[in-house]
Amino acid sequence: MADVITTKRTRALSAVGSRREVTAGVVLLSLFVFLSMTVEWWAKYSPSEVAGSAFEAPSGAHWLGTDDLGRDYLVRLLTAGQTSLGIAFFAATLALVVGTVIGIAAGLRGGWLDSVLMAVIDLVLSFPSLLLALSAVTVFNPTKTVLILVLAVIAVPQFARVVRSRCLELREREFVLSARVSGVPAPVIAVKHLVPNVLPLMAVQFANTAAIAILVESSLSYLGLGVQPPDPSWGNMIYASQSYMTDFPWLPLAPAGALLIASVGWGLIGEGFNAGRRSLI
């Protein structure tokens, strides 16, 4: 009896801890999203507008000062947040949808379909993610749409493998076997029985993918292969301001800090979902 009580308390504590992590991550990201999406409403300047002299220090007029062209740095930082967070979110969403479909199809049907799909997934995984992304944006014009597609493609294999692994286990369960014996169509089995059981894994993978996508997109923009100036992104802002690190340290530190906080926010959400999932096992 004592063991049962201890187990319940442990699961309860794990669930509380996971909720705290998810809450902290959501708060961090929500703050960035809110400020980024509303910056056009309350900001006095546009991201490309000359708002003062070059390299003004942070002040009441310009909370993060101005850059080398006299543009308000806070406005550019938050506008860059729209770009970086948006690209990461849509890339992770697209990867989730495509990867889940592939994983369920491979795990539920098995046979030749499983072999073919996993062969394609293994082929994609054989290339380093960053190298694949660099090659793709070098060949194609690095627009926001291209970046979303490239980041989604390199993230699909992880979703597919995780979902397939879970579906291989679920398809041997009684509720799935009975549905198949009863003649229930495969799409109905997938939606009704498999998807609800892989949702926790999908949530964890989604958060982790978004965190990685932010870093990859910023890396590409830093190298000049991502979002192109004058449109700001955290990556190209870091590159453009790194030469002024000694005299104006807030210029590279501000986008680097935003990038770090956004990545940590997604990471906390992923870890919280993962802790909650483990506590239910």
SERO-4910 file (N, C-alpha, C, O; in steps of 0.05 Angstrom, whole numbers):
BEGIN
 pado doro    nc1    nc2    nc3   cac1   cac2   cac3    cc1    cc2    cc3    oc1    oc2    oc3
  Met    A     17    -24      0      0      0      0     17     25      0     12     44    -14
  Ala    A     39     24     17     57     47     18     71     52     -8     75     75    -16
  Asp    A     78     30    -22     91     32    -48     72     46    -68     81     62    -84
  Val    A     46     39    -67     27     50    -86     25     80    -80     24     96    -99
  Ile    A     23     88    -55     21    116    -48     45    131    -57     43    153    -67
  Thr    A     69    119    -52     94    132    -61     95    136    -91    103    157   -100
  Thr    A     86    116   -106     85    118   -135     67    140   -144     73    156   -162
  Lys    A     43    142   -131     24    163   -139     35    190   -133     32    209   -148
  Arg    A     49    193   -109     61    218   -102     83    226   -122     85    249   -130
  Thr    A     99    206   -130    121    211   -149    109    221   -175    120    240   -187
  Arg    A     88    208   -185     76    216   -210     64    243   -208     65    259   -227
  Ala    A     52    249   -185     40    275   -181     61    297   -181     57    318   -194
  Leu    A     84    292   -168    106    311   -168    117    315   -196    123    338   -204
  Ser    A    120    294   -211    130    295   -238    111    312   -255    120    329   -271
  Ala    A     85    307   -252     65    322   -267     66    352   -261     65    369   -278
  Val    A     69    358   -234     71    386   -226     96    399   -238     96    422   -248
  Gly    A    119    384   -236    143    394   -248    141    399   -278    151    419   -288
  Ser    A    128    381   -292    126    384   -321    108    408   -327    114    422   -346
  Arg    A     87    412   -311     69    435   -316     85    461   -312     81    481   -326
  Arg    A    102    462   -292    118    486   -287    137    492   -310    139    515   -318
  Glu    A    149    471   -321    167    475   -343    152    485   -368    161    503   -382
  Val    A    129    472   -373    113    480   -396    104    509   -393    105    525   -411
  Thr    A     95    515   -369     85    543   -363    107    563   -367    103    584   -379
  Ala    A    131    557   -357    153    576   -360    160    580   -389    165    602   -398
  Gly    A    161    558   -404    166    560   -433    145    576   -448    152    592   -465
  Val    A    120    571   -441     98    585   -455     99    615   -448     94    631   -466
  Val    A    105    621   -423    107    649   -415    129    664   -431    125    686   -441
  Leu    A    152    651   -432    175    664   -447    167    668   -476    172    690   -487
  Leu    A    157    647   -489    150    650   -517    127    669   -522    127    684   -541
  Ser    A    107    668   -504     84    686   -508     92    715   -506     81    732   -520
  Leu    A    111    721   -488    120    748   -485    133    758   -511    128    780   -521
  Phe    A    150    741   -523    163    748   -548    143    750   -570    144    769   -586
  Val    A    125    731   -572    105    732   -593     87    757   -591     82    770   -611
  Phe    A     78    763   -567     61    786   -563     75    812   -571     64    828   -586
  Leu    A    100    816   -561    114    840   -568    121    842   -598    120    863   -610
  Ser    A    128    819   -609    135    818   -638    111    824   -656    114    838   -676
  Met    A     89    813   -648     65    816   -665     52    844   -662     38    853   -680
  Thr    A     57    857   -640     45    884   -635     64    907   -639     56    930   -635
  Val    A     89    901   -646    108    923   -648    100    944   -668    106    968   -664
  Glu    A     86    937   -689     78    956   -709     56    975   -699     52    997   -709
  Trp    A     42    966   -678     20    983   -667     31   1005   -648     21   1027   -649
  Trp    A     51    998   -632     60   1017   -611     87   1030   -617     94   1050   -605
  Ala    A    102   1019   -636    128   1030   -642    125   1056   -658    108   1059   -675
  Lys    A    143   1075   -652    143   1101   -666    156   1099   -693    152   1116   -711
  Tyr    A    173   1079   -697    189   1077   -721    184   1050   -735    176   1030   -722
  Ser    A    190   1049   -761    190   1024   -775    217   1011   -773    236   1025   -767
  Pro    A    220    986   -779    246    972   -777    268    984   -794    291    983   -787
  Ser    A    261    996   -817    281   1006   -836    283   1037   -834    299   1049   -849
  Glu    A    268   1049   -817    268   1079   -815    292   1088   -798    298   1077   -777
  Val    A    305   1110   -808    326   1122   -792    313   1138   -770    299   1158   -775
  Ala    A    318   1129   -745    305   1141   -722    323   1160   -706    313   1172   -687
  Gly    A    348   1162   -713    366   1178   -697    394   1176   -708    398   1166   -731
  Ser    A    413   1184   -692    441   1182   -700    451   1153   -698    438   1137   -684
  Ala    A    472   1147   -711    483   1120   -710    495   1114   -683    507   1132   -670
  Phe    A    491   1090   -673    503   1080   -649    495   1097   -624    512   1102   -606
  Glu    A    470   1104   -623    461   1117   -598    459   1096   -576    451   1073   -581
  Ala    A    466   1104   -552    464   1085   -529    435   1082   -521    418   1099   -527
  Pro    A    429   1059   -508    401   1055   -498    392   1079   -481    407   1089   -464
  Ser    A    367   1087   -486    356   1111   -472    326   1108   -472    315   1089   -482
  Gly    A    313   1128   -461    284   1128   -460    272   1130   -488    250   1120   -493
  Ala    A    286   1143   -506    276   1146   -534    280   1120   -550    264   1112   -566
  His    A    303   1107   -545    309   1082   -559    320   1063   -537    343   1064   -529
  Trp    A    303   1045   -529    309   1027   -506    333   1010   -511    347   1003   -492
  Leu    A    338   1002   -535    362    987   -542    381   1002   -560    399    991   -573
  Gly    A    378   1029   -560    395   1045   -576    389   1043   -606    367   1035   -614
  Thr    A    408   1051   -622    405   1050   -651    429   1035   -663    450   1032   -650
  Asp    A    425   1025   -688    447   1010   -700    465   1029   -716    464   1053   -713
  Asp    A    481   1017   -734    501   1033   -749    488   1052   -769    501   1071   -778
  Leu    A    463   1048   -775    449   1065   -794    429   1083   -780    414   1098   -793
  Gly    A    428   1082   -753    410   1099   -738    382   1088   -735    364   1103   -729
  Arg    A    378   1062   -741    351   1050   -738    347   1041   -710    365   1031   -697
  Asp    A    322   1043   -701    315   1035   -673    320   1005   -671    308    989   -685
  Tyr    A    337    998   -652    346    970   -650    325    952   -637    322    929   -645
  Leu    A    309    962   -619    288    946   -607    267    939   -627    257    916   -628
  Val    A    260    958   -644    240    953   -665    250    931   -684    235    913   -692
  Arg    A    275    933   -692    287    913   -710    289    886   -696    284    865   -708
  Leu    A    295    886   -670    297    861   -655    270    847   -654    269    822   -658
  Leu    A    249    861   -649    222    849   -647    211    842   -674    197    822   -677
  Thr    A    217    858   -694    209    850   -722    224    825   -730    212    808   -744
  Ala    A    249    823   -723    264    798   -729    251    774   -714    252    752   -724
  Gly    A    240    779   -690    226    758   -676    203    747   -691    197    723   -691
  Gln    A    188    764   -705    166    754   -722    177    734   -743    165    713   -747
  Thr    A    199    741   -755    211    724   -775    221    698   -764    213    677   -773
  Ser    A    238    700   -744    251    676   -734    231    657   -720    232    633   -725
  Leu    A    214    668   -704    194    651   -690    174    639   -710    165    616   -708
  Gly    A    166    656   -730    146    646   -749    157    624   -767    143    604   -772
  Ile    A    182    627   -776    194    606   -793    197    580   -777    190    559   -787
  Ala    A    206    582   -752    209    558   -735    182    545   -730    180    520   -732
  Phe    A    162    560   -724    135    549   -718    124    534   -743    115    512   -741
  Phe    A    124    548   -766    111    536   -789    128    512   -800    116    493   -810
  Ala    A    154    513   -797    171    491   -805    165    466   -787    163    444   -797
  Ala    A    163    471   -761    157    449   -743    129    438   -747    125    413   -746
  Thr    A    110    455   -753     83    446   -759     82    429   -784     70    407   -784
  Leu    A     95    438   -805     95    422   -830    109    396   -826    100    375   -836
  Ala    A    132    396   -812    146    371   -806    129    352   -790    130    328   -794
  Leu    A    114    363   -771     97    346   -754     76    332   -771     72    308   -768
  Val    A     63    347   -788     41    335   -805     52    314   -823     42    291   -824
  Val    A     73    321   -838     84    302   -858     97    278   -844     93    255   -852
  Gly    A    113    283   -824    126    262   -809    107    243   -795    112    218   -795
  Thr    A     86    253   -784     66    236   -771     51    219   -791     47    195   -786
  Val    A     44    230   -814     31    214   -835     50    191   -844     41    168   -847
  Ile    A     75    198   -849     94    177   -857     98    156   -836     98    132   -841
  Gly    A    101    165   -811    105    146   -789     82    127   -784     86    103   -779
  Ile    A     58    138   -785     34    122   -781     30    102   -805     24     79   -800
  Ala    A     34    112   -829     32     94   -852     52     71   -851     45     48   -856
  Ala    A     77     77   -844     97     57   -843     92     38   -820     95     13   -823
  Gly    A     84     48   -796     81     31   -773     56     15   -774     55     -8   -764
  Leu    A     34     25   -786      9     10   -787      8    -10   -809      0    -33   -805
  Arg    A     18     -3   -833     16    -21   -855     39    -41   -856     35    -65   -862
  Gly    A     64    -32   -849     87    -50   -850     93    -59   -878     85    -46   -897
  Gly    A    107    -81   -881    113    -93   -907    130    -75   -925    147    -61   -915
  Trp    A    124    -76   -951    140    -61   -970    138    -31   -966    157    -17   -971
  Leu    A    114    -22   -958    110      7   -954    129     17   -932    141     38   -934
  Asp    A    130      2   -910    148      9   -888    177      9   -898    192     28   -891
  Ser    A    185    -10   -913    212    -12   -923    220     12   -941    241     23   -938
  Val    A    201     19   -959    207     41   -977    208     67   -962    227     83   -966
  Leu    A    188     72   -945    188     98   -931    212    101   -912    224    122   -911
  Met    A    220     79   -899    243     81   -881    269     83   -896    288     95   -886
  Ala    A    270     72   -920    294     76   -937    297    105   -944    320    115   -944
  Val    A    275    118   -951    277    147   -958    285    163   -933    301    181   -935
  Ile    A    273    156   -910    279    170   -886    309    167   -879    323    186   -871
  Asp    A    319    142   -881    347    137   -875    366    152   -895    387    161   -887
  Leu    A    357    155   -919    372    170   -939    375    199   -931    397    211   -932
  Val    A    353    211   -922    353    239   -914    371    242   -889    386    261   -886
  Leu    A    369    223   -870    384    224   -846    414    220   -850    430    227   -833
  Ser    A    421    208   -873    450    203   -879    465    229   -884    489    230   -883
  Phe    A    450    251   -890    463    276   -895    461    293   -869    440    294   -857
  Pro    A    483    306   -861    482    324   -838    461    346   -843    459    357   -865
  Ser    A    445    352   -823    423    370   -826    431    398   -836    420    409   -855
  Leu    A    452    409   -823    461    435   -831    472    436   -859    468    455   -874
  Leu    A    486    414   -867    497    413   -894    475    411   -914    476    424   -935
  Leu    A    454    396   -908    431    393   -926    417    420   -929    409    428   -951
  Ala    A    414    434   -907    401    461   -908    418    480   -924    407    496   -939
  Leu    A    444    480   -920    462    498   -934    461    493   -964    460    511   -980
  Ser    A    460    467   -972    459    460  -1000    433    470  -1013    432    480  -1035
  Ala    A    410    466   -998    384    473  -1009    382    503  -1012    372    512  -1033
  Val    A    390    519   -993    386    548   -995    407    560  -1014    403    582  -1024
  Thr    A    428    545  -1020    447    555  -1040    436    551  -1068    440    568  -1086
  Val    A    422    529  -1072    410    523  -1098    386    541  -1104    382    552  -1125
  Phe    A    369    544  -1083    344    560  -1086    348    587  -1073    365    591  -1056
  Asn    A    331    606  -1082    331    632  -1070    321    630  -1041    299    620  -1036
  Pro    A    337    639  -1021    330    635   -993    307    654   -984    312    671   -967
  Thr    A    283    650   -994    260    664   -984    250    651   -958    260    630   -951
  Lys    A    231    664   -945    220    653   -921    206    626   -926    208    607   -910
  Thr    A    192    624   -949    179    599   -956    199    577   -960    195    554   -951
  Val    A    221    583   -974    242    563   -979    254    554   -952    259    530   -948
  Leu    A    259    573   -934    270    566   -908    252    547   -893    261    528   -880
  Ile    A    226    553   -893    206    536   -879    207    508   -891    207    489   -876
  Leu    A    207    506   -917    207    480   -930    232    464   -924    232    440   -918
  Val    A    255    478   -925    281    465   -920    282    455   -891    290    432   -886
  Leu    A    275    472   -872    276    464   -844    256    441   -838    261    424   -822
  Ala    A    233    442   -852    213    420   -848    224    394   -859    221    373   -846
  Val    A    237    395   -882    248    370   -894    268    357   -876    268    332   -873
  Ile    A    286    372   -864    307    360   -847    295    351   -820    309    336   -806
  Ala    A    271    360   -813    259    352   -788    239    329   -791    233    316   -771
  Val    A    230    324   -815    210    303   -820    220    275   -811    205    261   -798
  Pro    A    245    268   -817    254    241   -809    252    235   -779    245    213   -771
  Gln    A    257    255   -762    255    251   -733    226    245   -725    221    227   -709
  Phe    A    207    260   -736    179    255   -730    171    227   -740    158    212   -726
  Ala    A    179    221   -765    171    195   -776    181    172   -760    167    153   -755
  Arg    A    206    173   -752    218    150   -737    205    147   -709    200    125   -701
  Val    A    201    169   -696    188    168   -669    160    157   -671    153    140   -655
  Val    A    144    168   -690    116    159   -692    115    130   -701     99    115   -691
  Arg    A    132    122   -721    132     95   -730    139     75   -708    126     54   -705
  Ser    A    158     82   -691    166     64   -669    143     60   -650    138     37   -641
  Arg    A    128     81   -644    105     78   -627     82     62   -640     69     46   -627
  Cys    A     78     67   -666     57     53   -680     63     23   -683     44      7   -683
  Leu    A     88     16   -686     95    -13   -687     87    -27   -661     79    -50   -662
  Glu    A     89    -13   -639     80    -24   -614     50    -25   -611     38    -44   -602
  Leu    A     37     -3   -620      8     -1   -617     -8    -20   -635    -29    -29   -627
  Arg    A      3    -26   -658    -12    -43   -677    -15    -71   -667    -31    -86   -678
  Glu    A      0    -79   -647     -2   -106   -635    -21   -106   -610    -26   -127   -599
  Arg    A    -31    -83   -603    -49    -81   -580    -77    -92   -588    -84    -92   -612
  Glu    A    -92   -100   -568   -118   -113   -573   -137    -94   -587   -152   -103   -605
  Phe    A   -138    -69   -579   -158    -51   -590   -153    -46   -620   -171    -41   -635
  Val    A   -127    -46   -628   -121    -43   -656   -127    -69   -672   -138    -68   -694
  Leu    A   -119    -91   -660   -124   -117   -674   -154   -122   -677   -162   -132   -698
  Ser    A   -169   -116   -657   -198   -120   -659   -211   -102   -680   -229   -110   -694
  Ala    A   -201    -78   -682   -211    -59   -702   -204    -69   -730   -221    -67   -748
  Arg    A   -180    -80   -734   -173    -90   -760   -189   -115   -767   -197   -118   -790
  Val    A   -193   -133   -748   -209   -157   -753   -238   -149   -760   -250   -163   -776
  Ser    A   -248   -128   -748   -275   -119   -753   -278   -105   -779   -300    -97   -787
  Gly    A   -256   -101   -794   -258    -89   -820   -257    -59   -820   -265    -46   -839
  Val    A   -249    -47   -798   -247    -18   -796   -225     -8   -815   -203    -19   -814
  Pro    A   -231     11   -832   -210     21   -851   -186     32   -837   -187     42   -814
  Ala    A   -163     29   -850   -137     38   -838   -137     67   -830   -127     74   -809
  Pro    A   -148     85   -847   -148    113   -839   -164    118   -814   -156    135   -797
  Val    A   -186    104   -810   -202    107   -785   -186     97   -761   -187    110   -740
  Ile    A   -173     75   -764   -156     64   -743   -135     84   -735   -129     89   -712
  Ala    A   -123     96   -756   -101    115   -751   -111    139   -735    -99    148   -716
  Val    A   -134    150   -744   -144    175   -731   -156    169   -704   -152    184   -685
  Lys    A   -170    147   -701   -184    141   -676   -167    128   -655   -170    133   -632
  His    A   -148    111   -663   -133     95   -644   -104    103   -642    -92    103   -620
  Leu    A    -91    110   -664    -62    114   -664    -55    143   -657    -38    148   -639
  Val    A    -68    162   -670    -61    190   -665    -64    198   -636    -46    211   -625
  Pro    A    -86    191   -622    -87    199   -593    -65    188   -577    -57    200   -557
  Asn    A    -55    165   -584    -34    152   -569     -6    162   -576     13    158   -560
  Val    A     -3    175   -598     24    187   -605     25    217   -600     46    229   -605
  Leu    A      3    229   -592      3    257   -587     24    267   -567     38    287   -573
  Pro    A     28    253   -545     50    262   -526     77    263   -540     93    281   -536
  Leu    A     83    242   -555    109    241   -570    110    264   -590    131    276   -594
  Met    A     88    269   -604     87    290   -624     92    317   -611    106    334   -622
  Ala    A     80    321   -587     84    347   -574    113    352   -566    124    374   -570
  Val    A    126    331   -555    154    333   -548    171    339   -572    188    357   -571
  Gln    A    167    324   -593    183    327   -617    178    354   -630    197    366   -642
  Phe    A    153    364   -629    147    390   -641    163    412   -627    175    429   -640
  Ala    A    162    412   -600    177    433   -585    207    431   -591    219    452   -595
  Asn    A    218    407   -591    246    404   -596    254    413   -625    274    425   -629
  Thr    A    236    407   -643    241    414   -671    240    445   -674    257    456   -689
  Ala    A    221    458   -661    219    487   -663    244    500   -651    255    520   -663
  Ala    A    254    489   -629    279    500   -617    303    497   -636    318    516   -639
  Ile    A    305    474   -649    327    470   -667    324    487   -692    343    497   -703
  Ala    A    299    490   -702    294    506   -726    302    535   -722    312    547   -740
  Ile    A    297    546   -698    305    573   -693    336    576   -695    345    595   -707
  Leu    A    350    557   -684    379    558   -685    390    554   -713    408    568   -722
  Val    A    378    536   -729    387    531   -756    381    555   -774    398    564   -789
  Glu    A    357    566   -771    350    590   -787    368    613   -780    377    627   -798
  Ser    A    374    617   -755    392    639   -747    421    634   -757    435    653   -765
  Ser    A    429    609   -757    456    602   -768    457    608   -798    477    619   -807
  Leu    A    436    601   -813    436    607   -841    436    637   -847    450    646   -864
  Ser    A    420    651   -831    419    680   -834    445    693   -827    454    713   -840
  Tyr    A    458    682   -807    485    693   -799    505    689   -822    522    706   -826
  Leu    A    503    667   -836    521    661   -859    513    676   -884    526    674   -905
  Gly    A    490    690   -884    481    704   -907    464    687   -926    459    695   -949
  Leu    A    456    663   -917    440    645   -933    411    642   -923    397    624   -932
  Gly    A    404    659   -905    377    657   -894    361    682   -902    361    690   -925
  Val    A    348    694   -882    333    719   -887    352    741   -896    373    745   -884
  Gln    A    345    754   -918    364    773   -931    358    802   -921    335    809   -920
  Pro    A    379    817   -916    375    846   -909    362    860   -933    365    852   -956
  Pro    A    346    881   -928    344    895   -902    324    882   -882    321    892   -860
  Asp    A    311    860   -890    293    847   -870    310    836   -847    330    822   -852
  Pro    A    302    842   -823    319    833   -800    312    805   -791    288    797   -792
  Ser    A    332    790   -783    328    765   -768    350    765   -747    370    779   -749
  Trp    A    346    749   -726    366    749   -705    394    741   -715    414    751   -705
  Gly    A    395    723   -734    420    714   -745    435    736   -759    459    741   -754
  Asn    A    422    750   -778    436    771   -793    441    796   -776    459    811   -782
  Met    A    426    800   -754    431    822   -736    457    816   -720    473    835   -716
  Ile    A    461    791   -712    485    784   -698    510    788   -716    530    799   -708
  Tyr    A    507    779   -741    529    782   -760    536    811   -765    559    819   -766
  Ala    A    515    828   -769    519    856   -776    531    871   -753    545    892   -758
  Ser    A    527    863   -729    536    878   -705    560    867   -691    570    879   -672
  Gln    A    570    844   -700    592    832   -686    618    848   -687    635    846   -669
  Ser    A    621    865   -707    645    881   -709    645    903   -688    666    915   -683
  Tyr    A    621    909   -677    619    931   -657    618    921   -629    610    935   -610
  Met    A    625    895   -625    623    883   -599    638    898   -577    628    900   -555
  Thr    A    661    908   -583    678    921   -563    666    947   -554    665    953   -530
  Asp    A    658    964   -573    648    991   -567    618    991   -560    610   1008   -544
  Phe    A    603    974   -573    574    974   -569    564    946   -564    551    934   -582
  Pro    A    570    934   -541    565    906   -537    535    898   -538    529    875   -543
  Trp    A    517    917   -532    489    910   -532    478    903   -560    458    890   -562
  Leu    A    492    912   -581    483    906   -608    483    877   -615    462    866   -624
  Pro    A    505    862   -611    503    833   -616    491    817   -593    479    796   -598
  Leu    A    493    828   -568    482    813   -546    452    812   -545    440    793   -536
  Ala    A    439    833   -555    409    834   -555    397    812   -572    381    797   -562
  Pro    A    404    809   -598    393    787   -614    402    760   -604    388    740   -606
  Ala    A    427    758   -594    437    733   -584    421    724   -559    414    701   -556
  Gly    A    415    744   -542    398    738   -518    370    730   -526    359    711   -514
  Ala    A    359    743   -546    332    736   -555    331    708   -566    313    693   -561
  Leu    A    352    702   -582    354    675   -593    356    654   -571    344    633   -572
  Leu    A    372    659   -551    376    641   -529    350    637   -513    343    614   -507
  Ile    A    336    659   -507    311    657   -492    290    641   -507    276    625   -496
  Ala    A    287    647   -533    267    633   -549    273    603   -550    255    586   -548
  Ser    A    299    596   -554    307    568   -555    301    554   -528    292    531   -527
  Val    A    308    568   -506    303    557   -480    273    553   -475    265    534   -462
  Gly    A    257    572   -485    228    570   -481    217    545   -494    202    530   -482
  Trp    A    225    540   -519    216    515   -533    227    491   -519    214    470   -517
  Gly    A    252    493   -510    264    470   -496    250    463   -470    246    440   -464
  Leu    A    241    484   -455    226    479   -430    200    465   -436    191    447   -422
  Ile    A    186    474   -457    161    462   -465    165    433   -472    150    415   -463
  Gly    A    185    427   -488    191    400   -496    198    382   -472    188    360   -470
  Glu    A    215    392   -454    222    377   -430    198    373   -412    196    352   -399
  Gly    A    181    393   -410    157    390   -393    139    369   -403    129    352   -388
  Phe    A    134    369   -430    117    348   -442    129    321   -438    115    301   -433
  Asn    A    155    319   -441    169    294   -439    168    283   -410    164    259   -406
  Ala    A    171    301   -391    169    292   -363    141    283   -356    137    263   -342
  Gly    A    121    297   -367     93    289   -362     87    262   -375     72    246   -364
  Arg    A     99    258   -399     95    232   -413    107    209   -397     95    188   -394
  Arg    A    132    214   -387    145    193   -372    130    186   -346    130    163   -337
  Ser    A    118    206   -334    104    201   -309     79    184   -312     69    173   -293
  Leu    A     69    182   -337     45    166   -342     52    138   -351     34    121   -352
  Ile    A     77    133   -356     85    106   -365     85     86   -342     91     63   -346
***
